[in-house]
Structures are given as C-alpha cells and as structure tokens.
Amino acid sequence: MAKENIKEQTRNRIRVPRQYQVLIYNDDFTPMDFVVNVLMHIFDKDEPTAVALMMSVHKGSHAVAGVYPRDLAQTKAAEAVQWAREEGYPLKVEAVCQ
C-alpha cells in the first residue's frame, strides 16, 4: 500500500508546461512580404498559411503566430524582433501566457 501511495503522489506532481501564444502585431511600416518571411522561417509556416496569417494581422490588430512552451515562445518572439530591427522595421512580436 505504501508503494501505491508514493506512485500516486508522483503522478500528481507531473504537470504539462504552460503554453504561450506568440502574437504578431499590425503596424503601418513593416512590409507584408517581410512578415510572411518571418512566419515561414521562424514559425515554420508554409507559404499559404503564412500569407493567411499575415492578412489576418493586416486586417486586425494581431494574430497568433504559434503556441509553444514559455522558453521557446520567448526565443521565437525575440528572434523575430531582432530580425525586424536588423532590417529597420518596427514589427512587434511578443509571447503571452494563454
């Protein structure tokens, strides 16, 4: 009975990592083709999906580029922002908890 109790306690401690959405925001300066490239190269979207997401960003205020564990979401958001700054664009990308 003691072994069963330990196994039950161990099972209760295992938790699925919190998931974070990576949001990409609309702005008036970042070119649409650059946003498509970011979605394809950083977020591994195929071209039709990247174009659809870019249009969603363009027509609204933002769109979800992907959902990942915290560290990966923050890394992808930072990589997208860094690339945008290198190209001279003010693209805003951030990881937010779901």
Salt bridges, closest charged atoms under 4 A:
GLU8 OE1 - ARG11 NH1 3.19
ASP71 OD1 - ARG70 NE 3.74
